[in-house]
Amino acid sequence: MSNNLIQKRCDFVILFDVKDGNPNGDPDAGNLPRVDAETGHGLITDVSLKRKVRNYVSLKHNDKPPFGIFIKEKAILNNTIEQAYISLNIDLQKEPADAADGKKRNKPGQGQGGEVDRARKFLCQNFYDIRTFGAVMTTGANAGQVRGPVQLTFARSVDPIVSLEHSITRMAVTTKEEAEKQGGDNRTMGRKFTVPYGLYRAHGFVSAPLAHQTGFSVDDLELLWEALVNMFEHDRSAARGLMGTRKLIIFEHESEMGNAPVQGLFDRIIVERRDETKPARDFGDYVVTINKEQMPKGVTLIEKL
């Protein structure tokens, strides 16, 4: 991992679309596509987008340090935190080795004082998603809390979406009892929900001061851009239809704290329908306009797509 920590704030907009798929079902609503009940616009959670970034990085680097993934399927987080202490040769069942951390162990099996700082630093160094998005690691052995330099908003569709419901049939049953009830017909009915087409827009932020706290480097940032561009390429499924990143637009500031308010920068990106009289069914049905004139001093616009 590079020690070349980022020195510039970045703000970005990502446009991606879905065709004939369910980009982010809501388990509390029968897995229907998430939607703003007042406007009808589609929603995709920041958690869903971060999951795709994590999965891409894990696939590319085989989940090996310094690109390990802390939040992953079937992970037991307390075990990972405990392993950090083992790797640092800190015995949480014994008294602290350094008197500055206390004369006795306040709670066996739990770090304290400077031990927590060392464990937190170790986890940041070895897990990409911790030094990128942050993590709460105060449970179990306790490695404190990390505030990540990269944050994402919910994605919202440019136009209201239509959620379609489809009946589907599986020519098989799960149990022998089901087969007997159907007299050998062996058929299972189900439901599937899709969005015919939706163009979504999400916003993101990269804080240089917070990057210094987690060790988030220039190399990590380039990997983030790569993951955002390619995160749907290895996330295919029948349920999600055809999804892909269409544009990644980055506003890079010259300074750590930034050179212009983010709202004014994001307002420079306008997405409009070419023809309002018919429903959009493809990215070509939209026009993306970026106002590049009179950019604020110290801000550079970068287009990855």
N, C-alpha and C positions, 0 to 999 in steps of 0.2 A: 504494500500500500504506500502510495506517495505521501510525503510529508508536506507537499505543496498545497497548503490550505487555500481555499478560495478567498479572494480579497474584495470581491465585488458582489453587490446585491443583484439578484435577478428576479424578474417577474415574468410569467409566461401564460400563454393561452393555448389550449389544445382543442382542436376540432376533430371529432371522430363520428362515425355513423354506424348505423345498424340497418340491415335489410332483412325482412322476414325472420326476425329473431326476437328473443327476450333478453335484453342486455343486462338487466339486474332485477330479478324477481323479488317480490316482497313476501317473505314467508308468513307474515301475519295477514296477508290478503290472498291466500291460496296460490302464491307465486305469480300473481299478476304483475306486469311491469309497473314499476314505481311511477307515480304521477302526482303532480300538484293538483289537489282536488278543486282548487278555486279557478285555475287557469287551464288545466288540461295538459300542461307541459310535462314531458317526461323527465324523470330524475334518475340519477345514478349516484350512489354514495361514494364519498371519498375513500371509504374502506375498500370498496370494490376495485377502484383504480389502483390503490396501493398494493392490493393483492396481486394484480397483474404485473406490476413492477417487480414485486418480490419474486414471483414465479419466473419471470424472464431472467433476472439476475441469478437465481438458483440454477436454472437450466444451463446458462452460459458458463457458470463457474463451479458447477457440481456441488454447490453448497459447501465449499471449502473456504477456510479463512484466507484472506481477510474479507471474503464475500459470503460468509455464512448468513443464513436467514434465521432470525430469532422466532418470529411469528410464522409458523408453518403448520401444515396439517398434521394433527395427532401429536404435536409437540407438548411436552410437559415442561413448562417454563421454569418451575422451581428446580427441576433437575439440571437445567442448563445453567441457572444462576449458581447452583451448588458446585457444578463442574468448574466454573470460573475460579472459585476459591481453591479447589483441588489443584488446578493448574498453577496457581500462585503460591502453592505450598502453605496455605493458611489453614490451620486445623481449628475449625469452629467449635470443637468439643473441648478445647484447652483454653487456658488463659491467654489473652492477647500477647503476642511476642514483643510488641512495642508498648512500653508503659504509657506512652502518650494516648494510646487507644483505650486505656482503662486498666486498673489493677486486676480486675476480674471480669469474667464473661458474664454480661448482664443476662443473656439468654442463650443457653447452649444451642449450637447449630445456627446462630445468627451473627452476621458481621456487625462491627461497630467501629466508630471513629474513622481513622484513615483507611481501615480495611475496606470499608464500603467504597471509598473513592478509588482504591486500587482495583476492586472488582468491576466497578462501573467503567473505568478506563479500559480494562481488559476486554470487556464485552463490546465497547465501542470499536476497539481496534479489530475485533474478529468478526463482528456481525454488521453487514452492510445496512440492513434496515434499521438497526438501532442508531447508528451515526447519521442516517438519513432522515428518518421519520421520528426518532425518539422512541422511548418505551418506559413503562412503569414496571420497575423491578424491585419493588419494596416488599414483596411477599417472600416466604421461605427464608433462604439464607440472607436475603436483603442486599441488593446492589444499588439501591437508591432509585432515582428517577432521572431520565434524560429528556430534555426538550429538543426535538429534532429541528434542523435548519430548513427542512423542506416540508411544506404544507400544501394540501390540495383542497379545493372546494368541492361540493357536490357538482356534478355535471347536470346541466339543464338543457333540454331540447330547444332549438331555435323556434320551432313552431309547436303547437299542441300536437300530441300523438294520438293515434287510434289504436286501441288494444283489441285484437281479434282473438276469438276463442275457437279452437278447432277440436273436434272429436277425433280420437285416434283409437286404433284397435291393435292389440297384441294377440297373435295367434298362438297363445299359450297361457297357462295359468300357473300360479305359484305352488299350490298344494293339491294333493290328491282329493281332499274334501271338495275343493272348488270344482274339480273335474267331474266328480260324481253328481254334484248339484246341477251341472250343465248338461248332464247326459252325454259326456264325451265331446261336446262342442268345443271345449277348451279355448275360450275367447275372453279377453280382458279389455274392457273399455276404459278410456282415460281422456284427459283434457290437456291441451297444449295452447299456450298463449304466445302471440307474436305481435310485433310492431311492424307494419308494412314497410315503413321507412322513417328514420329519425336521425337528424343531424344534431349532435350534442356539443355543448361548449362547456369546458371546465377551466378554472383559473388556478394558478399555482404561484408559490413564492419561495425564494431561496434566500435565507438570511446568512450573511457572512459572519457576523459576530457569534451567532449560535453554532455555525460550522466550526469555529475555532474551539468551541467547548467540546464538540464530539469528535473532531478530527476529520470532518468531511472535507475531502480534497478536490482538486481540479479533476483528477482522474475519476473520482466518484461522481462528479457533476456530469462529465462526459458520458459516463455509463447511464446516468439517469436520463439524459436526452435520448440516448440509444434505446433505452427500455421504453420510453414513452412513444417513440416512433414505431417500435416493433412489438409492443406488448400484446397485441391481438394475434400476431402471426403464429404463436404457439399456444393459443388459448381457444382453439376451435372446438365447437361442439354443435350437435344438431339443434340444441335449444337456443343457442345464441345467433344462429343465422350467419350472415356475412357482416363482419365488423372489421373496421380498419381506421387507423389514424390518417386524417386527411391533411391537417396542418399543425405545425408546432411553431409558434411565434414567440420569440424571446426578447424581452427588453433588458439589456445588460447595462447596469449603472457603472460609472467609473469609481465610485466610492463604496465603502462598506455599508454605510447607512442609507445610501440611495441619493439620487439627484432630482427626483420628481415624484409627486404623489401617484400611487398606482392607479387610482380611478381614472385619471386623465389619460394614462397610457392605454388602459384597456378600452376606453371609449374610442380610440383610434381604429379599432377593429370592428367593422360593421358587416354583418352577414344578412343578406336579403334574398328573398325569392325572386327568380326571374319572371315568373308568371303566377300571379296570385289567384288566377281563375281555375287552376287545376292543382290537385294535390301533388306534393313533391314525392318522387320515388327514386331519386338518384342525387348524388352530390352535384352533378351538372345542373340540377334545377336551382342551384344557389349561386350567388355572386358574393365572393369575399373581397371586401375593399379594406386596404390598410392605408391610413393617412400617414405618409412618410415625410410630409412637409413640416418644416419648422419644429423638428424634434427638440425636446428640452435639452439644454446643454448638459453634456455628460451622460447621455443615454444613447445607446446603440441598439438598433433593431436587427435581429438575426432571425432568418427563416430557415428552419430545418427541413421543411417540405413545401 
